[in-house]
Amino acid sequence: MADFLLEIGLEEIPARMIAGAEAELGRRVNDLLTRERLVSPEAKVTTYSTPRRLAMLVEGVLAAQSDTEEKLTGPSWKVAFKDGAPTPAAEAFAKKAGVAVSALEKVTTPKGEYVGASIKRKGVAAPQVLAAELPKEIAGIYWAKNMYWRPGKPERFVRPVRWVVALLDSAVVPLEIAGIAAGNASRGHRVLHGSAPVLLPQAKDYKETLRAASVMVDVAERRHAIRKALDAATRTVPGARWREDEPLLETVVHLTEWPSVILGDFEPEYLELPEEVLVTVMRDHQKYFAVEDANGKLAPHFLAVLNTQSDDEGAAIIRHGNARVLTARFKDARFFWDCDQKTPLVDRVESLQAVTFQKELGSYYWKTEANLAVARALSSVVKSADVSFDEAALLKAVELAKTDLTAELVKEFTELQGIIGGLYARAQGLGERVATAVYEQYTPASTEDEIPPSVEGQLLGLADRIQTIVAMFSIDMAPTGSKDPFALRRAANAIVMILGESELPLTLDGVVEAASADDAQKDKVSAFLCERLHFYLKDVRGFAYDVVNAVLAAGADDVRDAIARAEALTAARESADFAAISAAFKRIKNILRQAGEKGFAIEVATSASLAPEAQQLADAAAALAPQVARLRQERAYGEALALIATLRPVVDTFFDKVMVLDPDPALRGAHLGLIQGVLSGFSGIADFSEIVTG
């Protein structure tokens, strides 16, 4: 057994791309070693990455492939041998197989007798396999953006390759990537170590050897080191703590090789600006962590993660430079805030005519008018259900929702769109419900976010998103494959989440109806939303794929109802009786399909035409049907499913004793009518035939 190390050295990789590429490299190399029979069952794969490298260490690699024996089958024996003598067909097959004609064997198969040959293939040494196959796997790594960097050369990668390390224990694997031959020389930290190569005597020493060159190759180790350094720096301010920010933490982890943290200060006067503005400037523009006091309020400090270590004098210089840059950004933000207040949001509505929403559709003024129409339609449904909300505040929020697009602060900090509008609405005294709805309009931005807590915010978010989706579908801009330039899938995910996690009395069809006029368009948009509901139930809520298929086959309009049915079905499927019923429903569905293909008639079953076992099923189903219907109406789906499962004994007896597709057309039609009635009568909660059993 040997340890195999691969390191690809690059110019700095964008932080957002590193984690995915690291995982893909590990998966590709592990799959290659497994496919080529070069890895033991006990093998351990560890991946590493920094801004300048992707690496992996595989412990437990075999020195060579094991020898194999392969059985080849050729022409029929009669064709290969005539009167016991080999024909040209036999000689050609023997040559192809690399054996003598005398070594050919007679192989008996269900189709007859054929010529066979046993071929022994000697295993190839690991370095030879890796040298031939690894460059292909590395070239196949997906990057959102990649580049050419060698004139006239075909390879593309995220950044230019600068060095390659490939070691099997201490031996260099003779592979080449992008014109660079692999060796045993890596690179240390660009500043702290310099340009001298870092020689790796053994693959297993990779992590510690790079640590000595001021590089932490282990991502988890860097993450832990950064968290500890943030804690230590914050402790110098009594009662303070750094504000948790997981996405920012992941970013700085992938921006550093040898991280350290400094604490800096800014003038307390800037705390007069909203926290959202200050944190955005620190987080998105400077990659700084915010600091808060014991009450959770923003404190006049920041934490910067550096990709180096420095002495006290150097740290003071860096701290001063970072503070100066941050202060300049805060000054800009304060200037834009003050400038924007001179034109209230209500006076900015007309200005939206000069802001393009989509060139084929019109301006954001057009978009606002369309959103208002959808919001009025949704409000009408919600009011009729006696849900308490402020309709006037909602419509005012819809009218003003996009006006911050004309504000200077949003032009400077585009990620604050909506948030700035909400803050301005509050500052300009437009009412708390209006301000809150505008502020919440873009939440949830992802499936990890919470939905807007206010009804007005929920309705504004629904109106804006469904109008966008319908409008884009109307000009054939629906998402295709991986292309979704207007983020319509994200918008649809948010619609599903709001309907599923709020108390709004709205369905998917109701939302589509509020924004659509064309029936064909409604069908396309409804199908699109149903697809996102499937994604939400399976990938966000974690329901099994067969549960999701079963639930949606019985209805995909009411999102909360679909969630409740999926929860009940997930619990019920553990029951042996329910599993048996599910299998029986699948059998019923198959029988009915076969009957349809053969053109068999389906008749209404009568007592006179049924055998005792069939009548027993009919009676049991008839007795249960009204109880199940009542429980369905009450959304007591768990109880309803338990009741349906009690049919198991009579269903089992029916299939044991009754020939459903009886030769007698009348009897066969009655049986088909009976099982069709059972299927349709008890499939309102879910299509049980979709449940995988056994």
C-alpha positions as CSV (number, residue, x, y, z in Angstrom):
1,M,0.0,0.0,0.0
2,A,1.2,3.5,-0.8
3,D,0.1,7.1,-0.2
4,F,-0.7,9.1,-3.3
5,L,-0.5,12.9,-3.2
6,L,-1.7,15.3,-5.9
7,E,-1.4,19.0,-5.7
8,I,-2.2,21.5,-8.5
9,G,-0.7,24.9,-8.0
10,L,-2.4,27.9,-9.5
11,E,-2.7,31.6,-9.5
12,E,-5.3,32.8,-7.0
13,I,-8.6,31.1,-7.5
14,P,-11.8,33.1,-6.8
15,A,-12.9,32.2,-3.3
16,R,-16.5,31.2,-4.3
17,M,-15.2,28.5,-6.7
18,I,-12.8,26.7,-4.4
19,A,-15.0,24.5,-2.2
20,G,-16.9,22.9,-5.2
21,A,-13.7,22.3,-7.1
22,E,-12.0,20.7,-4.1
23,A,-14.9,18.3,-3.6
24,E,-15.0,17.5,-7.3
25,L,-11.3,16.8,-7.5
26,G,-11.6,14.4,-4.6
27,R,-14.6,12.6,-6.2
28,R,-13.0,12.4,-9.6
29,V,-9.7,11.0,-8.4
30,N,-11.3,8.5,-6.0
31,D,-13.6,7.3,-8.8
32,L,-10.6,6.9,-11.1
33,L,-8.7,4.8,-8.5
34,T,-11.8,2.7,-7.8
35,R,-12.5,2.2,-11.5
36,E,-8.9,1.2,-12.2
37,R,-8.8,-1.2,-9.3
38,L,-6.0,0.8,-7.6
39,V,-7.5,1.5,-4.2
40,S,-8.1,-0.8,-1.3
41,P,-11.4,-0.9,0.7
42,E,-9.6,0.7,3.6
43,A,-8.4,3.7,1.6
44,K,-8.8,7.1,3.0
45,V,-9.3,10.2,0.8
46,T,-8.5,13.7,2.2
47,T,-8.8,16.9,0.2
48,Y,-7.2,20.2,0.7
49,S,-7.3,23.7,-0.8
50,T,-6.1,27.2,-0.5
51,P,-6.4,30.2,-2.9
52,R,-3.3,28.9,-4.7
53,R,-3.8,25.1,-4.7
54,L,-6.1,22.2,-4.9
55,A,-4.8,19.0,-3.4
56,M,-5.7,15.5,-2.1
57,L,-4.0,12.7,-0.3
58,V,-5.2,9.1,-0.8
59,E,-3.9,6.6,1.8
60,G,-4.1,3.0,0.7
61,V,-3.3,3.0,-3.0
62,L,-2.2,-0.3,-4.6
63,A,1.2,-0.5,-6.4
64,A,-0.5,-2.0,-9.5
65,Q,-3.8,-3.4,-10.7
66,S,-4.4,-7.0,-10.0
67,D,-4.2,-9.4,-12.9
68,T,-7.5,-10.3,-14.4
69,E,-9.0,-13.1,-16.5
70,E,-11.6,-12.2,-19.2
71,K,-13.9,-14.6,-21.1
72,L,-14.5,-13.6,-24.7
73,T,-17.1,-15.1,-26.9
74,G,-16.7,-15.3,-30.7
75,P,-18.6,-16.8,-33.6
76,S,-20.7,-19.9,-33.4
77,W,-18.9,-23.2,-33.1
78,K,-20.3,-24.4,-36.4
79,V,-19.0,-21.4,-38.3
80,A,-15.6,-21.5,-36.5
81,F,-14.9,-25.2,-37.1
82,K,-15.8,-27.4,-40.1
83,D,-15.3,-31.1,-39.7
84,G,-13.1,-30.3,-36.7
85,A,-10.8,-28.0,-38.6
86,P,-10.6,-24.3,-37.8
87,T,-12.0,-21.9,-40.4
88,P,-10.8,-18.4,-41.1
89,A,-13.4,-17.2,-38.6
90,A,-11.7,-19.2,-35.8
91,E,-8.3,-17.9,-36.8
92,A,-9.5,-14.3,-36.9
93,F,-11.1,-14.6,-33.5
94,A,-7.9,-16.3,-32.0
95,K,-5.8,-13.5,-33.4
96,K,-8.1,-10.8,-32.0
97,A,-8.1,-12.6,-28.6
98,G,-4.3,-13.0,-28.6
99,V,-4.3,-16.8,-28.2
100,A,-3.5,-19.8,-30.3
101,V,-6.3,-21.5,-32.2
102,S,-5.7,-24.6,-30.1
103,A,-6.6,-22.6,-27.0
104,L,-10.1,-21.8,-28.2
105,E,-12.9,-23.4,-26.1
106,K,-16.5,-24.5,-26.8
107,V,-18.9,-22.3,-24.9
108,T,-22.5,-23.5,-24.5
109,T,-25.1,-20.7,-24.1
110,P,-28.9,-20.7,-24.2
111,K,-28.6,-19.5,-27.8
112,G,-26.3,-22.4,-28.8
113,E,-22.6,-23.3,-29.0
114,Y,-20.0,-20.6,-29.5
115,V,-16.2,-20.3,-29.6
116,G,-14.7,-18.8,-26.5
117,A,-11.3,-17.8,-25.2
118,S,-9.9,-17.0,-21.8
119,I,-7.6,-14.0,-21.7
120,K,-5.3,-13.1,-18.8
121,R,-4.5,-9.5,-18.6
122,K,-1.6,-8.3,-16.5
123,G,-2.3,-5.4,-14.1
124,V,-0.8,-2.1,-15.0
125,A,1.4,-0.3,-12.5
126,A,-0.3,2.6,-10.6
127,P,2.1,5.3,-11.9
128,Q,1.4,4.3,-15.5
129,V,-2.4,4.4,-15.0
130,L,-2.3,7.7,-13.1
131,A,0.0,9.4,-15.7
132,A,-2.4,8.4,-18.5
133,E,-5.7,9.1,-16.8
134,L,-5.3,11.8,-14.2
135,P,-4.8,14.7,-16.6
136,K,-8.2,14.0,-18.2
137,E,-10.0,14.0,-14.8
138,I,-8.3,17.3,-13.8
139,A,-9.2,18.9,-17.2
140,G,-12.8,17.8,-16.6
141,I,-13.3,19.8,-13.4
142,Y,-16.2,22.2,-13.8
143,W,-15.6,26.0,-13.3
144,A,-18.2,28.7,-13.7
145,K,-15.6,30.6,-15.6
146,N,-12.3,29.4,-17.0
147,M,-9.5,30.8,-19.3
148,Y,-6.9,30.1,-21.8
149,W,-3.4,31.2,-20.8
150,R,-1.0,29.5,-23.2
151,P,-1.1,30.9,-26.7
152,G,-2.1,28.3,-29.2
153,K,-2.8,25.7,-26.5
154,P,-6.2,24.1,-26.1
155,E,-6.4,23.7,-22.3
156,R,-8.7,25.9,-20.2
157,F,-8.7,26.2,-16.5
158,V,-9.9,28.6,-13.9
159,R,-6.5,30.1,-13.5
160,P,-3.0,29.3,-15.0
161,V,-1.4,26.2,-13.6
162,R,2.0,27.0,-12.1
163,W,3.2,23.8,-10.5
164,V,2.1,20.1,-10.1
165,V,3.0,17.7,-7.4
166,A,2.3,14.0,-7.8
167,L,3.9,11.5,-5.4
168,L,3.3,7.8,-4.8
169,D,5.0,7.7,-1.4
170,S,8.3,9.3,-2.3
171,A,8.3,8.5,-6.0
172,V,7.2,11.2,-8.6
173,V,4.4,10.0,-10.8
174,P,5.4,11.0,-14.4
175,L,2.2,12.9,-15.3
176,E,1.9,16.3,-17.0
177,I,-0.8,18.9,-16.7
178,A,-1.0,22.0,-19.0
179,G,2.5,21.5,-20.1
180,I,3.9,21.3,-16.6
181,A,5.6,18.0,-15.5
182,A,4.8,16.8,-12.0
183,G,7.5,16.9,-9.4
184,N,7.9,16.9,-5.6
185,A,8.3,20.7,-5.3
186,S,5.4,22.8,-3.9
187,R,5.2,26.4,-2.9
188,G,4.8,28.1,0.4
189,H,3.2,31.3,1.5
190,R,3.9,33.9,-1.1
191,V,5.0,36.5,1.5
192,L,6.0,34.6,4.6
193,H,7.9,31.9,2.8
194,G,8.9,33.6,-0.4
195,S,9.5,32.0,-3.8
196,A,11.8,29.1,-2.7
197,P,10.3,25.7,-3.6
198,V,9.0,23.5,-0.8
199,L,10.3,20.0,-1.3
200,L,8.1,17.1,-0.2
201,P,10.0,14.0,0.7
202,Q,7.0,11.9,1.3
203,A,3.3,12.1,0.2
204,K,2.2,11.6,3.8
205,D,4.2,14.6,5.0
206,Y,2.3,17.1,2.8
207,K,0.2,18.8,5.5
208,E,3.0,19.3,8.0
209,T,5.6,20.3,5.4
210,L,3.4,23.0,4.0
211,R,2.6,24.2,7.5
212,A,6.3,24.8,8.0
213,A,6.1,27.0,4.9
214,S,3.3,29.0,6.5
215,V,0.4,27.4,4.6
216,M,-2.5,25.7,6.3
217,V,-3.8,23.4,3.5
218,D,-6.6,22.0,5.7
219,V,-9.8,24.1,5.2
220,A,-11.3,23.0,8.5
221,E,-8.1,23.9,10.3
222,R,-8.1,27.4,8.8
223,R,-11.7,27.9,9.7
224,H,-11.0,26.9,13.3
225,A,-8.0,29.2,13.4
226,I,-10.0,32.2,12.1
227,R,-12.8,31.7,14.6
228,K,-10.2,31.5,17.4
229,A,-8.5,34.6,16.2
230,L,-11.8,36.5,15.9
231,D,-12.7,35.5,19.5
232,A,-9.3,36.5,20.8
233,A,-9.3,39.9,19.0
234,T,-12.9,40.7,20.2
235,R,-12.1,39.9,23.8
236,T,-9.9,43.0,23.9
237,V,-13.2,45.0,23.9
238,P,-15.1,44.5,27.2
239,G,-18.6,43.0,26.6
240,A,-18.2,42.8,22.8
241,R,-18.6,39.9,20.5
242,W,-18.2,39.4,16.7
243,R,-21.3,39.1,14.7
244,E,-21.7,35.5,13.3
245,D,-21.6,35.5,9.5
246,E,-21.2,32.0,8.1
247,P,-21.0,33.1,4.4
248,L,-18.4,35.7,5.2
249,L,-16.4,33.2,7.3
250,E,-16.4,30.8,4.3
251,T,-15.2,33.5,2.0
252,V,-12.3,34.5,4.2
253,V,-11.4,30.9,4.8
254,H,-10.9,30.6,1.0
255,L,-9.1,33.9,0.7
256,T,-6.3,32.9,3.1
257,E,-3.4,30.4,3.5
258,W,-2.1,31.6,6.9
259,P,-4.8,33.7,8.5
260,S,-4.6,36.2,11.3
261,V,-7.1,38.8,12.6
262,I,-6.8,42.5,13.6
263,L,-9.3,44.6,15.4
264,G,-9.9,48.1,14.1
265,D,-12.1,51.1,15.0
266,F,-14.2,53.7,13.3
267,E,-15.8,56.9,14.4
268,P,-18.9,56.3,16.6
269,E,-20.7,59.1,14.6
270,Y,-21.3,56.7,11.8
271,L,-23.5,54.5,14.0
272,E,-26.2,57.1,13.2
273,L,-26.5,55.3,9.8
274,P,-28.7,52.1,9.7
275,E,-26.9,49.0,10.7
276,E,-27.8,47.3,7.4
277,V,-25.8,50.0,5.6
278,L,-22.8,49.8,7.9
279,V,-22.7,46.0,7.9
280,T,-23.0,45.8,4.1
281,V,-20.1,48.1,3.7
282,M,-18.0,46.1,6.1
283,R,-19.1,42.7,4.9
284,D,-19.6,42.9,1.1
285,H,-17.1,45.6,0.2
286,Q,-14.3,45.1,2.7
287,K,-14.8,41.5,3.9
288,Y,-14.8,42.7,7.5
289,F,-16.7,41.2,10.4
290,A,-19.0,43.5,12.4
291,V,-18.7,43.8,16.2
292,E,-21.6,44.2,18.5
293,D,-22.0,45.0,22.2
294,A,-23.6,42.9,24.9
295,N,-27.1,44.1,23.8
296,G,-26.5,43.1,20.1
297,K,-26.1,46.6,18.9
298,L,-23.4,47.5,16.4
299,A,-20.2,48.7,18.1
300,P,-17.7,51.1,16.4
301,H,-15.2,48.3,15.6
302,F,-14.4,45.9,12.8
303,L,-12.4,42.7,12.4
304,A,-10.3,42.1,9.3
305,V,-8.9,38.7,8.4
306,L,-5.4,39.0,7.0
307,N,-3.6,36.4,4.9
308,T,-0.3,37.0,6.8
309,Q,1.2,37.5,10.2
310,S,2.8,40.8,11.2
311,D,4.4,42.3,14.3
312,D,2.8,45.0,16.3
313,E,4.2,47.8,14.2
314,G,3.1,46.2,11.0
315,A,-0.4,45.4,12.4
316,A,-0.8,49.1,13.4
317,I,0.0,50.2,9.9
318,I,-2.5,47.6,8.4
319,R,-5.2,48.6,11.0
320,H,-4.8,52.3,10.2
321,G,-5.0,51.6,6.4
322,N,-8.1,49.4,6.7
323,A,-9.8,52.0,9.0
324,R,-9.1,54.8,6.6
325,V,-10.6,52.8,3.7
326,L,-13.7,51.9,5.7
327,T,-14.2,55.5,6.9
328,A,-14.1,56.7,3.3
329,R,-16.8,54.1,2.4
330,F,-18.9,55.2,5.4
331,K,-18.6,58.9,4.4
332,D,-19.9,58.0,0.9
333,A,-22.8,56.1,2.4
334,R,-23.7,59.0,4.7
335,F,-23.5,61.4,1.8
336,F,-25.8,59.2,-0.3
337,W,-28.2,58.7,2.6
338,D,-28.5,62.5,3.1
339,C,-28.8,63.2,-0.6
340,D,-31.5,60.6,-1.1
341,Q,-33.7,62.1,1.6
342,K,-34.1,65.3,-0.4
343,T,-36.4,63.3,-2.8
344,P,-39.0,61.3,-0.9
345,L,-40.0,57.8,-2.2
346,V,-43.5,59.1,-3.2
347,D,-41.9,61.5,-5.5
348,R,-39.7,58.9,-7.2
349,V,-42.5,56.8,-8.7
350,E,-42.6,58.7,-12.0
351,S,-38.8,58.4,-12.2
352,L,-39.2,54.6,-12.6
353,Q,-40.3,55.2,-16.2
354,A,-36.6,55.8,-16.9
355,V,-35.5,52.6,-15.3
356,T,-35.7,49.5,-17.6
357,F,-37.1,46.3,-16.1
358,Q,-36.8,44.3,-19.3
359,K,-36.3,45.7,-22.8
360,E,-39.2,43.7,-24.3
361,L,-41.6,44.4,-21.5
362,G,-41.0,47.9,-20.3
363,S,-39.8,50.0,-17.4
364,Y,-40.1,49.5,-13.6
365,Y,-43.0,51.9,-13.8
366,W,-44.8,49.4,-16.0
367,K,-43.7,46.6,-13.6
368,T,-45.1,48.5,-10.6
369,E,-48.5,49.0,-12.3
370,A,-48.6,45.3,-13.1
371,N,-47.6,44.4,-9.6
372,L,-50.4,46.5,-8.3
373,A,-53.0,44.7,-10.4
374,V,-51.7,41.3,-9.1
375,A,-51.7,42.6,-5.5
376,R,-55.3,43.7,-5.7
377,A,-56.3,40.3,-7.0
378,L,-54.5,38.5,-4.3
379,S,-55.9,40.9,-1.6
380,S,-59.4,40.1,-2.8
381,V,-58.9,36.4,-2.1
382,V,-57.2,37.0,1.3
383,K,-59.9,39.5,2.4
384,S,-62.7,37.0,1.6
385,A,-61.1,34.5,3.9
386,D,-61.2,37.1,6.8
387,V,-57.4,37.3,7.1
388,S,-56.3,40.5,9.0
389,F,-54.0,42.8,7.1
390,D,-53.8,46.4,6.0
391,E,-54.7,46.5,2.3
392,A,-54.0,50.2,1.9
393,A,-50.5,49.7,3.4
394,L,-49.9,46.8,1.0
395,L,-50.9,48.7,-2.1
396,K,-48.8,51.7,-1.0
397,A,-45.8,49.4,-0.4
398,V,-46.3,47.8,-3.9
399,E,-46.4,51.3,-5.4
400,L,-43.2,52.3,-3.6
401,A,-41.3,49.0,-3.7
402,K,-39.1,49.7,-6.6
403,T,-38.5,53.4,-6.1
404,D,-35.2,52.9,-4.2
405,L,-33.8,51.8,-7.6
406,T,-33.5,55.6,-8.3
407,A,-31.7,56.2,-5.0
408,E,-28.0,56.9,-5.0
409,L,-27.3,54.6,-2.0
410,V,-28.8,51.6,-3.9
411,K,-26.8,52.5,-7.0
412,E,-23.7,52.4,-4.8
413,F,-24.7,49.3,-2.8
414,T,-27.0,47.3,-5.1
415,E,-27.3,44.4,-2.7
416,L,-29.3,46.7,-0.4
417,Q,-32.2,47.1,-2.9
418,G,-35.5,46.8,-1.0
419,I,-33.8,47.1,2.3
420,I,-33.0,50.8,1.6
421,G,-36.5,51.3,0.4
422,G,-37.9,50.0,3.6
423,L,-35.5,52.1,5.7
424,Y,-36.3,55.3,3.7
425,A,-40.1,54.6,4.0
426,R,-39.6,54.4,7.8
427,A,-37.5,57.5,8.0
428,Q,-40.0,59.4,5.8
429,G,-42.9,58.5,8.1
430,L,-44.8,56.4,5.5
431,G,-46.0,53.9,8.1
432,E,-44.5,50.9,9.8
433,R,-46.5,48.4,7.7
434,V,-45.5,50.0,4.5
435,A,-41.9,50.2,5.5
436,T,-41.8,46.6,6.7
437,A,-43.4,45.2,3.5
438,V,-41.0,47.1,1.3
439,Y,-38.1,46.0,3.5
440,E,-39.2,42.3,3.3
441,Q,-40.0,42.2,-0.4
442,Y,-37.0,40.1,-1.5
443,T,-37.1,37.6,1.3
444,P,-36.7,34.7,1.2
445,A,-33.7,35.2,-1.1
446,S,-32.8,31.5,-0.7
447,T,-34.3,28.3,0.7
448,E,-32.3,28.8,3.9
449,D,-34.0,32.2,4.6
450,E,-37.2,32.8,6.6
451,I,-40.3,34.1,4.8
452,P,-41.5,37.6,5.5
453,P,-43.3,37.7,8.9
454,S,-45.9,40.3,7.9
455,V,-48.9,39.5,5.7
456,E,-48.3,42.7,3.7
457,G,-44.7,41.6,3.0
458,Q,-45.8,38.1,2.0
459,L,-48.4,39.4,-0.5
460,L,-45.9,42.0,-1.9
461,G,-43.3,39.2,-2.4
462,L,-45.9,37.0,-4.1
463,A,-47.2,39.7,-6.4
464,D,-43.8,40.8,-7.5
465,R,-42.4,37.3,-8.1
466,I,-45.4,35.8,-9.9
467,Q,-45.8,38.9,-12.1
468,T,-42.1,38.5,-13.1
469,I,-42.5,34.8,-13.9
470,V,-45.6,35.3,-15.9
471,A,-44.2,38.2,-17.8
472,M,-41.0,36.3,-18.7
473,F,-42.9,33.3,-19.8
474,S,-45.0,35.5,-22.1
475,I,-41.9,36.5,-24.0
476,D,-40.4,33.0,-24.0
477,M,-37.8,33.7,-21.4
478,A,-38.6,30.6,-19.2
479,P,-35.5,28.9,-17.7
480,T,-33.9,26.2,-19.8
481,G,-31.4,23.7,-18.5
482,S,-28.9,25.5,-16.3
483,K,-29.8,28.9,-17.8
484,D,-31.9,31.1,-15.7
485,P,-30.8,34.7,-16.2
486,F,-33.7,36.2,-14.4
487,A,-33.6,33.9,-11.4
488,L,-37.1,32.6,-12.1
489,R,-36.5,29.4,-10.2
490,R,-35.4,31.3,-7.2
491,A,-38.5,33.4,-7.5
492,A,-40.7,30.3,-7.8
493,N,-39.0,28.7,-4.8
494,A,-39.9,31.8,-2.7
495,I,-43.5,31.6,-3.9
496,V,-43.7,28.0,-2.8
497,M,-42.0,28.7,0.6
498,I,-44.4,31.7,1.3
499,L,-47.4,29.6,0.5
500,G,-46.1,26.6,2.5
501,E,-44.9,28.4,5.6
502,S,-47.5,31.2,6.0
503,E,-51.2,31.2,6.8
504,L,-52.2,32.8,3.6
505,P,-55.4,31.2,2.1
506,L,-53.8,31.0,-1.3
507,T,-53.0,28.2,-3.7
508,L,-50.5,27.9,-6.5
509,D,-53.3,28.1,-9.1
510,G,-54.8,31.1,-7.3
511,V,-51.5,32.9,-7.4
512,V,-51.1,32.1,-11.1
513,E,-54.7,33.2,-11.8
514,A,-54.0,36.6,-10.2
515,A,-51.2,37.3,-12.7
516,S,-52.3,35.5,-15.9
517,A,-54.7,36.1,-18.7
518,D,-53.8,33.4,-21.2
519,D,-54.8,29.8,-20.5
520,A,-51.8,28.2,-22.3
521,Q,-49.5,30.5,-20.3
522,K,-51.2,29.6,-17.1
523,D,-50.6,25.9,-17.8
524,K,-46.9,26.5,-18.4
525,V,-46.4,28.6,-15.3
526,S,-48.4,26.2,-13.1
527,A,-46.3,23.3,-14.4
528,F,-43.2,25.3,-13.5
529,L,-44.4,26.1,-10.0
530,C,-45.3,22.4,-9.5
531,E,-41.8,21.5,-10.5
532,R,-40.5,23.9,-7.8
533,L,-42.9,22.4,-5.3
534,H,-41.4,19.0,-6.0
535,F,-37.9,20.5,-5.4
536,Y,-39.1,22.1,-2.2
537,L,-40.7,19.0,-0.8
538,K,-37.8,16.7,-1.7
539,D,-34.6,18.9,-1.4
540,V,-35.7,21.5,1.2
541,R,-38.1,19.6,3.4
542,G,-36.3,16.3,2.9
543,F,-39.2,14.0,2.0
544,A,-38.4,10.8,0.1
545,Y,-38.8,11.0,-3.7
546,D,-41.5,8.4,-3.8
547,V,-43.5,10.1,-1.1
548,V,-43.2,13.4,-3.0
549,N,-44.3,11.7,-6.3
550,A,-47.2,10.0,-4.5
551,V,-48.4,13.2,-2.8
552,L,-48.2,15.4,-5.9
553,A,-49.9,12.9,-8.1
554,A,-53.0,13.4,-5.8
555,G,-52.8,17.2,-6.0
556,A,-50.2,19.9,-6.2
557,D,-52.1,23.1,-5.8
558,D,-52.3,23.7,-2.0
559,V,-48.7,23.8,-0.7
560,R,-49.5,23.5,3.0
561,D,-51.8,20.6,2.3
562,A,-49.2,18.9,0.2
563,I,-46.7,19.2,3.1
564,A,-49.3,17.8,5.6
565,R,-50.0,14.8,3.3
566,A,-46.3,14.2,2.8
567,E,-45.7,14.2,6.6
568,A,-48.6,11.8,7.2
569,L,-47.5,9.5,4.4
570,T,-43.9,9.5,5.7
571,A,-45.1,8.3,9.1
572,A,-47.6,5.8,7.7
573,R,-45.2,4.1,5.3
574,E,-43.4,2.4,8.2
575,S,-46.5,0.3,8.8
576,A,-46.4,-3.2,7.3
577,D,-50.2,-3.0,6.5
578,F,-49.7,0.3,4.7
579,A,-46.8,-1.1,2.7
580,A,-49.0,-4.0,1.7
581,I,-51.8,-1.7,0.7
582,S,-49.4,0.4,-1.4
583,A,-48.2,-2.7,-3.2
584,A,-51.8,-3.7,-3.8
585,F,-52.7,-0.2,-5.2
586,K,-49.7,-0.5,-7.6
587,R,-51.0,-3.9,-8.7
588,I,-54.5,-2.4,-9.2
589,K,-53.0,0.4,-11.3
590,N,-51.1,-2.1,-13.5
591,I,-54.2,-4.3,-14.0
592,L,-56.3,-1.3,-15.0
593,R,-53.6,-0.2,-17.5
594,Q,-53.4,-3.7,-19.0
595,A,-57.2,-3.7,-19.3
596,G,-57.2,-0.4,-21.0
597,E,-54.5,-1.5,-23.5
598,K,-56.6,-4.6,-24.3
599,G,-59.8,-2.6,-24.6
600,F,-61.6,-4.4,-21.8
601,A,-64.9,-2.8,-20.6
602,I,-65.2,-1.6,-17.0
603,E,-68.6,-2.1,-15.5
604,V,-70.4,-1.0,-12.4
605,A,-70.1,-3.8,-9.9
606,T,-73.3,-5.2,-8.4
607,S,-73.8,-7.7,-5.6
608,A,-75.2,-10.3,-8.0
609,S,-72.1,-10.2,-10.2
610,L,-69.5,-10.5,-7.5
611,A,-67.9,-13.5,-5.7
612,P,-68.0,-13.4,-1.9
613,E,-64.4,-12.2,-1.6
614,A,-65.0,-9.4,-4.1
615,Q,-68.2,-8.4,-2.4
616,Q,-66.3,-8.4,0.9
617,L,-63.9,-5.8,-0.6
618,A,-66.7,-3.8,-2.0
619,D,-68.5,-3.7,1.4
620,A,-65.4,-2.8,3.3
621,A,-64.5,0.0,0.8
622,A,-68.0,1.4,0.9
623,A,-67.9,1.4,4.7
624,L,-64.6,3.2,4.9
625,A,-65.1,5.7,2.1
626,P,-67.2,8.2,4.0
627,Q,-65.0,8.0,7.1
628,V,-61.9,8.6,5.0
629,A,-63.6,11.5,3.2
630,R,-64.5,13.1,6.5
631,L,-60.9,12.8,7.8
632,R,-59.5,14.2,4.5
633,Q,-61.9,17.1,4.9
634,E,-60.5,17.7,8.4
635,R,-56.9,17.2,7.1
636,A,-56.5,14.4,9.6
637,Y,-54.4,12.6,7.1
638,G,-52.6,10.3,9.6
639,E,-55.9,8.9,10.8
640,A,-57.2,8.6,7.3
641,L,-54.1,6.6,6.1
642,A,-54.3,4.3,9.2
643,L,-58.0,3.6,8.3
644,I,-57.1,2.9,4.6
645,A,-54.4,0.4,5.8
646,T,-57.2,-1.6,7.6
647,L,-58.3,-2.7,4.1
648,R,-55.2,-5.0,3.8
649,P,-56.9,-8.3,4.9
650,V,-59.8,-8.0,2.4
651,V,-57.6,-6.7,-0.4
652,D,-55.2,-9.7,0.2
653,T,-58.1,-12.1,0.2
654,F,-59.5,-10.6,-3.0
655,F,-56.3,-11.0,-4.9
656,D,-55.7,-14.5,-3.5
657,K,-59.2,-15.8,-4.4
658,V,-60.4,-13.7,-7.3
659,M,-59.2,-13.8,-11.0
660,V,-59.6,-10.1,-11.8
661,L,-59.3,-10.5,-15.6
662,D,-61.8,-13.4,-15.7
663,P,-62.5,-14.8,-19.2
664,D,-66.2,-13.9,-18.6
665,P,-66.5,-10.3,-19.9
666,A,-69.3,-9.5,-17.5
667,L,-67.4,-10.8,-14.5
668,R,-64.2,-9.2,-15.6
669,G,-65.9,-5.8,-16.1
670,A,-67.4,-6.0,-12.6
671,H,-64.0,-6.8,-11.1
672,L,-62.4,-3.9,-13.0
673,G,-65.1,-1.6,-11.9
674,L,-64.6,-2.6,-8.3
675,I,-60.8,-2.1,-8.2
676,Q,-61.1,1.2,-10.1
677,G,-63.6,2.4,-7.5
678,V,-61.2,1.4,-4.7
679,L,-58.3,3.1,-6.4
680,S,-60.1,6.4,-7.1
681,G,-61.9,6.4,-3.8
682,F,-58.8,6.2,-1.6
683,S,-56.2,8.0,-3.7
684,G,-57.2,11.5,-2.7
685,I,-54.4,11.8,-0.2
686,A,-51.7,10.3,-2.3
687,D,-51.2,7.9,-5.2
688,F,-50.1,5.0,-3.1
689,S,-48.9,3.1,-6.2
690,E,-45.9,5.5,-6.3
691,I,-44.6,4.2,-3.0
692,V,-41.6,2.0,-3.3
693,T,-42.1,-1.2,-1.2
694,G,-40.0,-4.2,-0.6
